[in-house]
Structures are given as C-alpha cells and as structure tokens.
Amino acid sequence: MELLAARGLTKYFPETDTLANDRVSLSVGEGEIRAVVGENGAGKSTLARILAGIAEQDAGEILVRGQIRRFRSVREAERAGIGLVPQHSFLAEGMNLAEAIALGHEPRRAGFLLDRRRAYVDAALLAERFGFAVDPGARVGELSPAERREAELMRALARGGDVLILDEPTSLLTPSETEGLFSLLRRLAEAGKGILYISHRAAELRALARSLTVLRGGRVVADRLAAEVDDAELANLMANMESTAPGGDGACRIGDSARGKDSSGGNGGDNGGDNGDSARRSSQAQAFESRDLALGGSGRGGRISFAVKPGEILGFIGLAGNGLDALEAIAAGLARPSAGSFLFAGKPAGAWPRAEFRESLLSYVPSARDERGLSLEATVRDNILALERRAFGRRDWFGRSARDARSCELSSRLALQTVPETRAAALSGGNRQRLLLARELDPRRPLALLCDPTQGLDLAAQKAAVDHILELKAT
C-alpha cells in the first residue's frame, strides 16, 4: 500500500534565486525503504522539510494513504503519520530520553501533572517492541551520535509515525554504528513502516534500499530499483556537470555593483601587513604538542603525549566516549586540561593574544559544525569573513563590494554555490560544511585542527576538501 506520495513538488527561494525542488515526484509504500540520493545542494533536505511540515511547497501535492494533504506545521505532518529524523538532533539535551520523546505530548496525571513514570514506561515499551538499545532514562546530552539517531527514531514512532524520513542519518556514525542503524531500519520496514532514506553516500544503498530516487539540480533524474543501478551509473546520475552557478561565472554570485570595483579599502583578506608573522615564526617549533595530557575530568586514567611538526598530519580515531570530544575542546583552546599541558606552536592557548590565536594561528573545523563553527542566523558573507573582519577598511563597511568579492573568492575554494546575502541556516548540511571549510582552509594560518572535516560532503566535495588539506600540509 502506498503510504506517502509527492506529486510535482516545487519550492523556490527568491532570496537566493534558487529553485530547490522542481516538480519532484516520488512515493514510498508500506514496508519499503526508498533512498533519495544526490550531491550537496540537489534539493534533498528541502524535500524532506516539505514532507515533514517544516516548509510549504509552492506547487504540487502531498498524498498520505491516497488523501491529498498540505502541511503547515510539523504537528500536522506528525498527526498524518510522518516523522522526521533530522541530520542534527532536535532533542532537548537537558532531559532524559523518555522526557524528550514525550515533549509536547506529555502524559498527564489529574489532567495537568506530568506523569514521568508513564513517559518512561511508554518509552521502554517502544524500545522493547522495535529493538532499540538506548536507555529511556539516559540523559540526551550524554548520548552518542548512534544513540541519538535511535532516540530520534523513537520520538517519531512515539508520535505515530508510519513514514519515517531520515536526513543524512549516518553522517556522524562509525561503520559499526551504521550497520546497527541499518539493522534497526530493516526491522522497522518489516513492521510495515515506510522509510525515506536521504543520503549522498552511494555505497550505503546496496546494503539497505530497495528503490531509489536520484535528484540533481532540484529535479528527479532517475527512479529505479537499487539493484538495477551499478555504482558507475549512479555516480553519473548524481553528478552535476555544471561547474558554475546559474547567473554567474563562478560558484558564488554577487550583484553587478560588486564586480570590477576597487576593493583597496580592504586588502582582500590579506590580514594587514605583519599580522600573523609572529604566529608563523613560532610555528617553526612543534605545531601541536601534548605533554602527559589527561582527557578525563578528574585527571585520572591514562595520559597521552604527542608532537606534531610543521608539515605533518596526525589523525585520531576512537569510539564515542573515549576522549575525542575532550581532546577537541582542549586542542581548540576551548577548555583547559585537568592535568598535563597542550601547547600551540610552543605556547599554551592563553599565552597567545586572543585575536591572533584564531585569526592568524589556528584553523578550526569543529565536529559540531552548527554549534561551534557557524552563526546560522548570519549571512554567508559574515560567516566566511568572520576571521578577516580587521582586514577591511571603514569604507568597506558602508558598501559591500569588497566584502562580497572576498566572500566569493573564498567560496570558490569548495565550489560553494550561493550568494553572500544568504543566511547560513538556509544552506543544506553539505553546503554548510563547504562554507566552514572555505573559511578555515587558509594557508596563512600555520596550525589546523580538523574534526571530521568531510562530514556531509558528497564525493566531489570530499575530494576537493582533501586536496585543500594536502595543499595546507605542503605550505
């Protein structure tokens, strides 16, 4: 039975002159797992937002069990049996899982008192029914990425979700965690749930989906059985052969007033003369150095020591809870070690002038992109130039030509197709990562802390990012 169908869905964003979805049609049936694939910016997340009631289509129809519906809110979509598992968790981190699942639909005693016991029992019964391993009493803020995916699925099911939409669900998961998620999704499909699985990772399709829809440039370019499409054909279907953005001669579009204007009021991000020279001279020592560093809050347990020289790349891998988050916070200068020391170019973070530390010394791509890396309500221009504010003269702040030109120059590093006035929140997850990388992969800063730098990127963008990282290593 067909649970959900989209017929000719169209969505246009006038602020960026982007036709995100162009007459998109697809369907998902009872017990079916359908993959929706495409490169970054293909329109996958916009489609998910429309089907989940976060955004409204400009044209086209949504049918739920054959009935035409138009959702004006997430609550309306949930009542129709559609649940979204977003790329980044919506759960309240200060609550336990049972409370977070029940939030907005809380069971009550005497008509107004929150029944926490019933919320816990309901979550526990749901976990037992579908085989979830996560503890309903666990604090959301302490869950691993894999456990958060399970928690979001439980939240959608608790609201009566018959159709589950998963947006890039494995972007932060290890291979073993991904296989655990796939096993869970197969059980849900066997129970009759319809699943729309949104991804740009072609390899995942072989292990999971029965059917697939390929989006490119906002349009459906293929609707096939997954078994009928090999990897090479799928890559060709997904690939956007257009190397430029519509209406411009590069990846970034700016108004005519910004082209060809004198930008001498700012120096195009030159960081102003001697700015950063002291950082580069100091970096001839060890780039990063750890001495008996303790990653546990109490200082107990093992200590780690290492040194990274200029021109070296040192990688760390580990499962959730094994210290990577603590190491990232210390290496980014956001936390002090409970024991031992961590040095940047021979000095602790606190010994560097605050502005110089990030503007001229350290490039930082955080694992929590939206929380630590970007200001989602700010524009692409303001985000990408956040570390170059002092490079522009007064007149550049009265006009935008120099800043727009520099913004487009940096955007071209990762082929970020946007306009400077676009809010970062309007970008897809992959394009947010491109924005962050375009700002941070700067050879003028001698140190780089890159935490899962290719998360959310399609294959072409991953290759471009790795190439830039290797260029940084060589400088």
C-alpha positions in Angstrom: 0.0 0.0 0.0 1.3 3.5 -0.9 1.8 5.4 2.4 3.2 8.7 1.1 3.5 10.2 -2.3 4.7 13.6 -3.7 3.4 14.8 -7.0 5.2 17.7 -8.7 6.5 19.4 -5.5 8.1 22.7 -6.3 9.9 25.1 -4.0 11.6 28.4 -5.0 13.7 30.6 -2.6 13.6 34.1 -4.0 16.2 35.4 -1.6 18.8 33.2 -3.2 17.1 32.8 -6.6 17.2 29.0 -6.0 14.7 26.5 -7.4 15.4 23.9 -4.8 12.7 21.4 -5.9 11.4 21.4 -9.5 8.3 19.2 -9.9 9.6 16.4 -7.7 7.5 13.2 -7.6 8.2 10.0 -5.7 6.4 7.6 -3.4 7.1 5.2 -0.5 5.0 2.1 0.3 4.3 0.0 3.3 7.4 -1.9 4.3 9.5 -0.1 1.7 12.9 1.6 2.1 13.4 4.2 -0.6 16.7 6.1 -0.9 16.7 9.7 -2.1 20.2 10.5 -3.3 22.0 13.4 -4.8 25.0 15.7 -4.4 25.1 18.6 -1.9 22.5 21.2 -2.9 20.5 18.7 -5.0 17.3 19.5 -3.1 17.1 16.5 -0.8 16.8 18.4 2.5 14.3 20.8 1.1 12.1 17.9 0.0 12.4 16.3 3.5 11.4 19.6 5.1 8.3 19.9 2.9 7.2 16.4 3.6 7.7 16.8 7.3 5.8 20.1 7.5 8.8 22.4 8.2 8.4 24.2 4.9 5.4 24.6 2.5 5.7 23.8 -1.2 4.9 26.5 -3.8 3.2 23.9 -6.1 2.4 20.2 -6.2 0.6 17.8 -3.9 1.3 15.5 -1.0 -0.8 12.4 -0.6 -1.0 10.4 2.6 -2.6 7.0 2.0 -4.2 8.4 -1.1 -5.6 11.6 0.6 -4.3 15.0 -0.5 -2.7 16.8 2.4 -1.0 20.2 2.8 1.1 20.6 5.9 1.5 24.0 7.6 3.4 22.7 10.6 5.4 19.7 11.9 2.5 18.9 14.2 0.1 18.5 11.2 2.6 16.2 9.5 3.1 14.1 12.7 -0.7 13.7 13.0 -0.7 12.4 9.4 1.9 9.8 10.4 5.0 11.4 9.1 8.1 11.6 11.3 11.4 13.3 10.5 14.8 12.1 11.8 16.9 15.3 11.2 20.6 15.4 10.3 21.2 17.2 13.6 19.2 16.2 16.6 16.2 18.3 17.8 16.1 16.6 21.2 16.4 18.7 24.4 19.8 17.8 25.8 19.0 18.6 29.4 16.2 16.0 29.6 16.3 12.3 29.9 15.3 10.4 26.8 11.8 9.5 28.0 11.1 13.1 28.8 12.5 14.3 25.4 10.4 11.8 23.5 7.2 12.9 25.3 8.0 16.6 25.0 4.9 18.4 23.5 2.8 15.2 24.0 3.4 14.7 27.7 1.2 12.1 29.6 -0.7 13.8 32.4 -2.0 12.8 35.8 -5.1 14.5 37.1 -5.3 16.4 33.8 -2.3 18.7 34.4 0.6 16.9 36.3 3.4 15.5 34.2 3.4 11.7 34.6 7.1 10.9 34.3 6.7 7.3 35.2 4.2 6.7 32.4 6.6 8.6 30.0 9.4 6.2 31.0 7.2 3.1 30.7 5.9 4.2 27.2 9.5 4.8 26.0 10.7 1.5 27.4 7.8 -0.4 25.8 8.6 1.3 22.5 12.2 0.3 22.7 11.3 -3.3 23.5 8.8 -3.5 20.6 11.3 -2.4 17.9 14.6 -3.5 19.5 16.1 -0.1 20.4 19.1 -0.5 22.6 19.1 3.0 24.1 18.1 3.5 27.8 15.0 5.6 28.2 16.4 7.1 31.4 19.7 8.2 29.8 20.4 12.0 29.6 20.1 13.2 26.0 23.3 15.3 26.2 25.3 12.2 27.1 24.1 10.0 24.2 26.5 9.0 21.4 25.6 10.0 17.8 24.3 6.5 17.1 22.1 6.6 20.3 20.7 10.0 19.2 19.7 8.5 15.9 17.8 5.8 17.8 16.3 8.4 20.1 15.0 10.5 17.1 13.5 7.4 15.6 11.8 6.6 18.9 10.5 10.1 19.0 9.0 9.8 15.5 7.4 6.4 16.3 6.0 7.7 19.6 4.1 10.3 17.6 2.5 7.6 15.4 5.0 7.8 12.5 4.1 5.3 9.8 6.5 7.1 7.4 10.0 7.9 8.7 12.2 10.4 6.8 15.9 10.2 7.7 18.1 13.1 6.5 21.7 12.0 6.2 21.4 9.7 9.2 25.0 8.3 9.1 26.9 11.5 8.7 28.4 11.2 12.2 28.3 7.4 12.6 31.1 4.8 12.5 30.8 1.8 10.2 29.7 -0.4 13.0 27.1 2.1 14.2 25.9 2.5 10.6 25.3 -1.3 10.4 23.4 -1.2 13.7 21.2 1.6 12.3 20.6 -0.4 9.1 19.5 -3.5 11.1 17.1 -1.3 13.1 15.6 0.2 9.9 15.1 -3.2 8.4 13.2 -4.3 11.4 11.0 -1.2 11.1 10.4 -1.9 7.5 9.4 -5.5 8.3 6.9 -4.0 10.8 5.3 -2.1 7.9 6.9 1.3 8.2 7.7 3.2 5.1 11.2 4.8 5.1 12.6 7.6 3.0 16.4 7.5 3.4 18.1 10.7 2.3 21.9 10.4 1.6 24.7 11.3 -0.8 26.6 8.1 0.0 26.0 5.7 -2.8 27.7 2.8 -1.1 25.0 2.8 1.6 22.3 2.0 -0.9 23.5 -1.6 -1.7 23.1 -2.6 1.9 19.7 -1.0 2.6 17.3 0.4 0.0 15.1 -1.5 -2.4 14.3 1.5 -4.6 16.0 4.9 -5.2 15.2 8.3 -6.5 18.1 10.4 -7.8 17.9 14.2 -7.5 20.1 16.6 -9.4 19.6 20.4 -9.5 16.3 20.0 -7.7 14.8 17.6 -10.3 14.3 13.8 -10.4 16.6 12.4 -12.9 16.1 8.7 -12.1 13.6 6.5 -10.3 14.9 2.9 -10.2 15.3 -0.3 -8.3 18.6 -0.1 -6.4 19.7 -3.5 -7.7 19.4 -2.3 -11.3 21.9 0.6 -10.9 25.6 0.0 -10.5 28.0 2.4 -8.8 29.3 3.9 -12.0 25.9 4.7 -13.4 24.7 6.1 -10.1 27.7 8.4 -9.9 26.9 9.7 -13.4 23.3 10.2 -12.5 24.2 12.1 -9.3 27.0 14.2 -10.8 26.1 17.8 -11.6 28.1 18.6 -14.7 27.5 22.3 -14.4 30.6 23.8 -13.0 29.2 27.2 -12.5 26.2 28.7 -10.6 23.3 30.0 -12.6 23.6 33.7 -13.4 27.3 34.0 -12.8 30.7 32.9 -13.9 31.7 31.1 -10.8 30.4 29.3 -7.8 29.4 32.4 -5.9 27.0 35.1 -7.3 27.2 38.7 -6.4 25.5 41.8 -7.7 26.9 43.7 -10.7 27.9 46.6 -8.4 30.4 44.3 -6.7 32.2 43.2 -9.8 35.1 45.1 -11.1 35.1 47.7 -8.2 38.1 48.9 -6.4 38.5 46.9 -3.2 41.5 48.7 -1.9 39.7 49.9 1.2 40.2 46.3 2.4 43.1 44.1 1.2 41.1 41.1 0.1 41.7 39.3 3.4 45.5 40.0 3.4 45.3 40.2 7.2 47.1 43.5 7.1 50.9 43.6 6.8 52.7 41.9 9.7 49.6 40.5 11.2 50.3 36.8 11.9 54.0 36.9 11.3 54.8 36.1 14.9 52.5 33.1 14.8 54.2 31.7 11.7 57.7 32.3 13.2 56.7 30.5 16.4 55.2 27.6 14.4 58.6 26.5 13.3 58.7 24.8 16.7 56.3 21.9 17.3 53.0 22.8 15.7 51.0 20.9 18.4 52.4 19.3 21.5 50.8 17.3 24.3 52.6 16.5 27.5 51.1 13.9 29.8 47.6 15.2 28.9 44.6 13.8 30.8 41.3 13.8 28.9 39.2 12.6 31.9 37.5 15.3 34.0 39.2 14.0 37.2 42.7 13.8 35.8 42.7 10.0 36.5 43.4 7.3 33.9 45.8 7.2 31.0 47.8 10.2 29.8 48.7 11.0 26.2 51.8 12.7 24.8 52.4 13.5 21.2 54.0 16.1 19.0 53.0 17.3 15.5 55.7 19.1 13.4 55.1 21.6 10.7 54.2 19.7 7.5 52.8 16.7 9.4 49.2 15.4 9.7 48.3 13.4 12.8 45.0 11.6 12.9 43.0 10.4 15.9 40.2 7.9 15.8 38.1 6.5 18.6 34.6 5.4 19.6 32.2 7.8 21.3 33.1 8.5 24.9 36.8 7.6 24.6 38.1 11.1 24.8 37.9 12.6 21.3 35.4 15.3 22.4 37.7 16.3 25.3 40.8 16.3 23.1 39.0 18.5 20.5 37.9 21.1 23.2 41.5 21.3 24.5 43.1 21.4 21.1 40.7 24.2 20.1 41.6 26.3 23.1 38.1 26.0 24.4 39.0 24.0 27.6 42.0 23.6 29.8 43.3 20.2 30.6 42.6 18.8 34.0 46.2 17.6 34.1 49.2 17.9 31.7 49.6 20.5 29.1 48.8 21.2 25.5 50.9 23.7 23.5 50.2 25.6 20.3 53.5 26.4 18.5 55.3 26.2 21.8 52.9 28.1 23.9 49.6 27.4 25.7 46.5 28.9 24.1 46.2 31.5 26.9 49.7 32.9 26.1 48.6 34.0 22.6 46.8 37.3 22.1 43.1 36.4 21.8 42.5 37.8 18.3 45.8 36.5 16.9 45.0 32.9 18.1 42.1 32.4 15.7 42.8 35.0 13.1 46.4 34.2 12.4 47.3 30.9 14.2 44.6 28.2 14.2 42.2 27.0 11.6 39.5 25.0 13.3 36.8 22.9 11.8 34.7 21.6 14.7 32.8 18.3 14.8 29.7 20.2 16.0 29.5 22.4 12.9 26.4 24.4 13.7 27.1 24.9 17.4 30.8 25.8 17.2 31.6 26.6 13.6 28.8 28.8 12.2 26.4 31.5 13.1 23.3 30.2 11.4 21.3 33.4 11.5 24.2 35.4 10.0 24.8 35.6 6.2 27.3 33.6 4.2 29.3 36.8 3.9 29.6 37.4 7.6 30.3 33.7 8.4 33.1 33.3 5.7 34.7 36.7 6.6 34.4 36.2 10.4 38.2 35.8 10.8 39.0 38.7 8.4 37.0 41.5 9.9 40.0 43.7 10.6 41.3 43.3 7.1 38.7 45.7 5.7 38.8 49.5 5.9 36.0 51.7 7.1 34.5 52.4 3.7 34.1 48.7 3.1 31.6 48.6 5.9 29.5 51.2 4.3 29.5 49.3 1.0 29.6 45.6 0.3 31.6 45.4 -2.9 35.0 44.4 -1.4 33.5 42.1 1.1 31.3 40.4 -1.5 34.3 39.9 -3.8 36.3 38.4 -1.0 33.4 36.2 0.1 33.0 34.9 -3.5 36.8 34.3 -3.7 36.7 32.1 -0.6 33.5 30.4 -1.6 35.2 29.2 -4.8 37.7 27.1 -2.8 35.0 24.5 -2.2 32.6 25.4 -5.1 30.0 26.8 -2.7 27.1 27.9 -4.9 25.3 30.7 -3.1 25.0 34.4 -2.8 26.7 36.4 0.0 23.4 37.6 1.5 22.1 34.0 2.0 21.6 33.1 5.7 23.7 30.1 6.7 20.6 28.4 8.1 19.2 28.3 4.6 22.1 26.1 3.3 22.0 22.3 3.2 24.2 20.4 5.6 26.8 19.7 2.9 26.9 23.4 1.9 27.3 24.5 5.5 30.3 22.2 5.7 31.7 23.8 2.4 31.2 27.2 3.9 33.1 26.3 7.1 35.9 24.7 5.1 36.2 27.6 2.7 36.8 29.9 5.7 39.1 27.7 7.6 41.4 26.0 5.0 43.6 29.1 4.8 47.4 28.6 4.3 48.2 31.8 6.1 47.3 30.1 9.5 50.1 27.7 10.3 48.0 25.3 12.5 44.9 23.4 11.6 42.5 21.3 13.8 40.1 19.5 11.5 37.5 17.3 13.2 35.6 15.1 10.7 36.2 17.7 8.0 34.3 15.8 5.3 31.1 15.2 7.2 28.0 15.7 5.0 30.0 16.2 1.8 29.4 14.4 -1.5 32.3 12.6 -3.2 33.4 15.5 -5.4 33.4 17.9 -2.4 35.3 15.4 -0.3 38.0 15.1 -2.9 38.2 18.9 -3.1 38.5 19.2 0.7 41.2 16.5 0.9 43.1 18.2 -1.9 43.0 21.5 0.0 44.1 19.8 3.2 47.1 18.3 1.4 47.9 21.7 0.0 47.9 23.1 3.5 50.3 20.4 4.6 52.7 21.3 1.9 52.8 25.1 2.7 
